[in-house]
Amino acid sequence: MICTISNGSYERFMNMCRHQKINLWDITLKKNHVIFSIRISDYRKLRPVAKKTKVVPHIKKLIGLPFVLARCIRNWPFMMAVILFSL
């Protein structure tokens, strides 16, 4: 999952995540926000850290097999057409 932070103290947020053993990777700093990747299980642990640092993390993109399968289930007519075409 890719998240963004648009305000608050980024450095303190990153340090507290490291202290709480929340893994963040692919961290990039843009003009006024930080973009990073995080696991879903770690995203649920972010709430106390975000409250202390006055940061609001926003989910930018959901990546992974569960999310792809959920999209496929929502578009089941298209998936049925692909399966029938391949047969």
ABEGO torsion letter per residue (X at the ends): XBBBBABEBAAAAAAAAAAAGBBBBGBBBBAABBBBBBBAAAAAAAAAAAAAAGBBBBBABBBEAAAAAAAAAAAAAAAAAAAAAAX
